[in-house]
Amino acid sequence: MTITILKASSFSIPAGLAASCAELPVGAGWLARLPSLVRDVAERWSLTLSDPFDSGDVSCSWVARAVRAGGTPAVLKLGMPHMEGEDELLGLRFWNGDPTVQLIESDETLNAMLLERCDPGTTLRSSPEVEQDIVIAGLLQRLWRDPPPKSPFRPLAMMLAHWSDETRAAPEQWSDAGLVNEALQLFVDLPATAPRNVVLATDLHAGNVLRAQREPWLVIDPKPFVGDPAYDATQHLFNCRERMREDPLGTIRRVADLLGVDHERVRLWTFARAASEPKDVWGGQASAIARALAL
């Protein structure tokens, strides 16, 4: 049996993960402990590990290909402590591979997960965006389920309140105070008027959908909260940058129709997210999208 023993001196930290850790109070401490955490779970679960994935999509976790003692391929993931991703492990357990990757082993204390490996593992970004719309809509409709009794998942309003606090703390970065205040009010009003509340993925976009063999596409990196299904369209929309610049209302209507949700609520959610960002993080387009959607 071969077990990878990782030495801190040769331990690889993806640049995106290091940058994310630098932005959080707990990030530096977690990053310093990460080599020993990975070593611990690799030994405990009898894993041989490759170097971690290092791409723009890997910014909140240390993720590497793994091989189990019996030769089964897998993926090891240790999540950085952050508010949005706190319940990923619980979400994977809840969806149980339908349509997410399977959770093979887990350690809630360390936020460590041994996951089913997707093969070939190419992302949905390799497909044209109009095809992405269809795949994303189908996956979201399968993910949306009533929360279980005594649900462990937090309400969407909790994440929105967290974001609102961050925005209010940085007024010098607001491009339009009127739009920002309107958006922050929608973060209060929209959850209260949701026609239905389901378990949401909240971070489903083409980079978090991988080509697999067990199913054509599987979801990775869910960040479950309970709330309005119309909200779950927003992450994909913000990743369709050119279409959202050229025809935001038409793009919203198409995605909303595929999802079977109210396109007006999708417009409001998209506006609220675009306008409330303390800085323009959506590829330089959030302010323009907010103004285009502020009817």
MITOR-253572 format. One record per atom (N, C-alpha, C): x, y, z. Coordinates in steps of 0.02 Angstrom, whole numbers, plus 50000, padded with zeros to 5 digits. Atoms other than C-alpha are relative to their C-alpha. Layout:
% residues N
XYZ ...
***
This chain:
% residues 295
500434994050000 500005000050000 500445006250000 499624993850004 500705017049950 499605005750027 500334994149972 500275032350050 500455006049988 499604994050011 500845049550000 500135003550067 499824996149941 501785058250141 500225006949976 499874993350026 501765076850111 500465003950047 499564995849961 503175088050170 499815007349990 500204993050005 502765106050209 500445003949952 499554996350043 504305111850113 499834999249926 500165001250071 503655104349950 499255000349988 500724999950006 501805106749981 499785005749954 500204995250050 500975115749836 499355003550019 500604996049986 499725129849867 499815003749936 500214996250059 498745135949714 499965007550015 499984992849990 498915154649690 499315002950018 500674997449985 497035157549690 499784998650071 500185001749931 496825148549855 500385004450049 499604995749956 498245158449935 499705007150002 500294993350003 497445174749876 499345000350039 500635000149964 495735169749945 500124999750076 499855000649929 496485164850113 500245006750029 499744993649976 497345181850125 499455005050014 500554995449991 495645190350119 499574998550061 500425002049944 494915181150269 500414999750064 499635000249937 495395182850453 500254993050019 499805006849981 495435163950475 500424996649945 499685003250056 496245160650307 500734998450010 499295001249992 498075162550353 500144994250047 499915005549953 497935150850502 499844993349970 500205006250033 497025137750400 500534997949949 499515001550051 498305139050261 500654997250031 499405002549966 499735136450384 499924992850023 500135006949977 498915120550448 499874995149943 500245004250055 498425114050276 500464994149985 499595005950015 499965103050243 499894994250049 500115005449951 499695093450405 499304997249995 500685002550008 497815092250374 499964995149942 500005004450058 498095084750202 500364993650016 499635006049982 499395072850270 499584995450045 500425003949954 498195067350407 499484995949963 500535003750035 496765062750291 500284995349948 499695004550049 497915055250159 500224993550034 499795005949964 498625043350288 499394996150026 500585003449970 496955039650371 499594996449947 500415003050052 496075035950206 500434996249949 499555003950042 497595027350127 500005002349927 500044996950065 497775039049980 500695001449972 499444997350038 499095042449849 499755006249964 500254993750026 498935060549796 500445002849945 499654996150050 499415070649644 500055007250022 499984992949984 499805089149642 499295002949996 500684997250000 498285100149675 499835003349934 500244996350057 497225107349538 500165007450011 499814992949994 497765125249503 499725003749940 500334996350054 496535134949396 499595005650031 500414994549975 495415150149410 499394997750038 500595002549965 493995139149471 500164997450070 499815002749935 494985133049622 500285005650043 499784994349960 495045147549744 499804999450073 500245000649931 494185141549904 500134993250029 499885006849976 494815123649923 500684997649974 499425003750025 496355112649908 499724993549972 500315005750034 495865099249781 500534996449959 499505003950037 496925085149710 499724993249981 500165006950018 496725068749618 500294995350053 499785004949951 496875053849734 499874993049972 500115007050014 497015035049717 499964996350066 500095003749938 496345023949856 500444993750000 499565005849992 497285008749923 499844994549950 500205005350046 496284996949811 500065002049927 499904997750068 496675007449656 499425004249973 500574996050023 495015016849646 500195007349996 499854992850005 495225034549579 499495004150039 500444995649962 494495048549683 500305007149997 499764993249994 494725067049723 499975001950073 499994997649931 495255074149891 499895007550000 500144992949996 494565091049939 499975002250073 500044996849935 494855101750093 499785007249990 500294993550011 493775117250100 500265005250049 499814994349959 494405133850163 499405002350041 500574997549961 493315140350307 499745006649971 500324993850021 492125153050232 499254999150002 500715000149984 490315157550259 499594996449947 500435002750053 489595152850089 500074992449993 499885007150012 490395135550079 499974995550061 499985003649937 490135130050257 499634993349998 500425006149999 488815116750216 500074995749938 499915004050061 489525109150057 499974992650015 499995007049983 489855092550141 499304997450016 500695002049984 488085091850210 499584999749937 500375000050062 487415096050038 500144993949958 499825006050038 488365082049953 499684993850031 500325005649966 487695070150084 499255000049986 500724999350012 485925076750056 499814997849929 500165001750069 485955075149865 500234993049981 499795007050006 486905058649874 500114997949928 499825001850068 487555058949697 499475001349947 500554998850047 485935064749615 499815007450000 499525001650053 486555074549518 500715002650017 499344997749979 488135078649618 500504994249997 499505005249990 489765069349635 499854996550066 500115003849940 489675055649765 500535001750054 499564999249943 490415058349938 500204993050024 499755006649982 491515043249979 500204999850073 499794999349930 492315048550144 499945007350019 500044993149979 492155064150249 500235000850072 499824998049932 492785073050403 499745007150009 500324993549992 491645087250456 500445004950038 499574995649960 492895094050583 500525003449956 499494997350044 494205096550448 499715002849935 500324998450064 492955100150308 500374996749943 499645004150049 493825086250212 499524995249968 500445004350039 492965076350075 500394995849951 499755004350054 493475061449971 499424998949953 500554999750048 492445062649814 500114995349941 499995003550064 492005052549661 500385004249949 499644996450053 493175057049518 499594999849935 500344999650064 492355063049359 500504998849943 499575001750056 493085056049199 499605001049935 499344996750005 493565064549084 500075006350042 499954994349954 493145079149200 500035006849967 500034993550032 493035092849069 499395003950024 500554996049974 491935107249123 499485001449945 500534998250046 490295112349044 500185006149959 499784994250039 491195128048985 500244998149931 499785002250067 491805117548838 499424999949951 500595000150043 490015118048770 499775007249986 500274993450014 489175133048686 499515002150055 500404997649945 488235144048809 499264998149994 500715001850006 486525140148737 499894992850021 500055006849974 486875121848775 500114999850075 499914999449928 487515126648946 499345001750035 500654998149971 485825134748981 499574993950013 500445005849995 484925118348950 500264995250054 499715004649950 486125107749055 499915002850070 500064996849934 486145120149200 499284999750024 500705000149980 484255121249200 499784993150022 500185006849982 484055102449203 500294997950066 499685001849937 485295100449345 499675003650059 500314996249946 484525114249450 499314997250017 500675002849986 482785106849431 500054993550040 499915006149960 483465090449500 500265001550070 499734998249935 484375099049642 499475003050046 500504996649959 482865109049700 499544994950033 500425004549962 482045098749836 499785003450064 500214997349936 481055102649991 500534998450052 499525001449947 482215104350140 499764994450045 500215005549956 482215089150255 499745002750066 500204998049933 481375089650426 500615001750042 499444997649960 482485098950549 500615001249955 499494998950052 483485104950399 500645003050030 499384997049978 485325108150431 500215006149960 499794994850046 485375120950291 499745006950022 500174993249980 485365139550325 499555003449948 500414996350049 484105151550245 500435004549957 499654995650046 484675161150093 500075007050029 499974993249971 484275177150188 500615001050044 499414999349958 485745173450303 500615001849958 499444998350043 486995173750160 499925007149973 500124993350026 486185189450089 500155005350053 499854995349946 486325198050259 500765000750008 499274999949996 488165193350264 500295004449945 499774995950055 488445200850092 499825007350010 500214993149989 487445216350138 500465003650049 499544997049952 488565219350288 500665001749967 499384998650035 490095218150176 499935006249955 500124994350044 489335230650054 499965006550040 500074993949959 488845243150189 500665002150031 499354998449971 490615242250258 500475003349951 499564997250051 491335248650094 499645005149956 500384995250041 490285263750038 500425003849949 499564996550047 491795271549953 500054996449934 499965003850062 491685257749822 499344999949962 500655000050034 489865260949777 500035004449938 500024996050061 489655266749598 499375004249995 500654996450002 487835272249623 499634998450065 500305001349934 487165274049801 499264998249995 500715001450006 485365274049743 499874992749980 500085006950022 485535257449652 500224995150055 499775004549946 486515249649796 499474999450054 500525000349948 485185254349923 499384996349977 500575003750027 483815247749810 500154992550000 499815007150000 484765231349792 499994997150070 499985002549931 485035229549979 499294999050028 500695001049979 483175231850007 499694993849969 500245006150033 482805218249880 500274993750035 499735005749963 483945206649980 499574998450061 500475001249945 482665208750120 499324997949973 500685001050024 481075208950017 499924993449961 500085005850043 481385194849892 499954993450039 500095006249962 481655180750019 499324999550034 500644999949964 480085186050110 499414998649955 500565000950047 479015184649952 500104993949955 499885005950042 479705168349881 499384995549997 500585004350006 478295157549812 500134992950025 499815006749978 479255141949864 500725000350027 499325000349973 480805137949967 500264992949993 499705006650013 481935123649915 500745000350019 499275000249990 483725117949944 500335002249935 499684997050058 484755128449824 500734997949995 499285001150010 486475125649749 500395006450012 499764993049994 486825144749748 500635001649959 499384998550036 488475142949651 500074995549938 499975004550058 488005132649498 500115004049936 499834997150065 488855138449340 500394994749961 499715005150044 489705129649195 500674997450025 499375002349972 491375128649287 499924995050055 500155004849946 490555118349424 499594994149977 500345005850029 489825105349307 500524996249959 499475003950032 490985091249249 499714994249960 500175005850040 490845078349112 500214993750038 499875006049961 490735061049191 499764993949961 500235006150032 490345042949150 499374997350034 500615002449966 489055038649283 499385003749974 500504995850033 488015052949210 500375004549951 499654995650047 488395064549065 500335005950035 499744994249963 488645079149187 499854999250074 500105000149928 488885080049375 500205006750030 499904993649966 488845094949494 500544999350053 499514999549945 490315099649605 499905006650035 499974993749962 490515113149738 499325003150016 500624996849980 488705115549792 500095003850066 500004996149938 488435128749926 499275000850022 500725000349989 486715124249993 499745005150051 500414995849957 485505136750067 499284998649981 500715000950015 483615136350075 499695006749980 500294993750022 482695149349974 499644999449933 500384999150062 481875155349813 500374996849941 499675003050058 482255144449660 500245005149948 499804995050051 482335160049550 500695002850014 499334997649983 483905165249643 500544995949965 499485004650024 484855150049578 500185001149927 499814998450069 484845156849400 500585004949996 499554994350005 485995171249445 500734998249987 499285001650007 487685162549456 500174998249928 499895001650070 487525155249282 499965006349957 500084993950040 486925171949212 500625004450003 499404995849993 488435181149281 500604997049965 499465003150037 489545168649191 499885000249925 500164999250071 488705172449024 500115007449983 499864992849998 489565189249012 499815003749936 500154996450062 489415193748829 499255000549988 500734999850010 487575188948817 499675004750050 500304995649951 487195198248978 500165007449985 499874993150021 488045213848910 499565002049941 500364998350062 487155212948742 499254999850008 500735000949995 485415206948793 499834997050068 500125002949934 485205205048981 499294997650011 500705002149989 483305204348980 499834993849960 500145006050040 483225191748838 500354993950027 499645005749971 484545180748918 499664997650063 500365001849939 483635181249084 499364996349984 500645003350017 481985176749003 500124992949975 499865006750026 482755161848911 500164995250058 499795004349945 483565154749068 499414998850048 500585000749955 482015158049175 499494995249971 500485004550031 480905149249049 500244992750002 499745006849996 482055134149045 499934997250071 500065002149931 482005133549234 499284999450024 500705000049978 480135136049244 499885004550060 500094995349945 480295150949362 499815006849970 500234993450020 479635168849354 500605004249978 499434996250025 480795179049243 500075006750034 499964993749964 480355194949338 500394999250065 499625001249938 481015187449499 500744998849983 499315000950019 482585182049408 500325006749984 499744993350014 482795199849343 500165003750065 499894996449937 482615206849519 500604997250038 499435003149966 483835194349593 500665001949966 499394998450037 485105197749455 500195007350011 499874992949986 484925216549477 500285000950070 499794999149930 485105215149666 500724997850010 499315002349992 486705205049654 500485004649963 499554995750039 487465216049518 500105006850034 499964993249971 487065232449606 500305000150069 499795000049930 487525226949782 500734998350010 499295001649992 489315221549748 500385006350021 499634994049981 490465233449842 500515002149948 499574998350056 491615232549692 499784995649941 500245003450060 491345226849514 500424993749989 499625006350004 491885208549523 499794995649942 500275004250054 490915201949373 500315001749933 499664998850064 492235204649240 499885007049974 500094993150020 491935223349238 499305001649974 500664998950030 490095221749196 499445000950051 500545000149952 489115221749359 499625006750000 500354993549998 488745240549360 499585001049938 500394999250062 488195240349178 499384995750001 500585004449996 487065225449207 499485002750048 500474997149951 486305233649361 499605005749969 500354994450030 485895249349264 499514997749946 500435002550053 485165239349118 499384996650029 500565003749969 484035229449237 499595004250047 500364995749953 483475244149344 499435003449964 500584997350038 481785246549260 499565004150046 
***
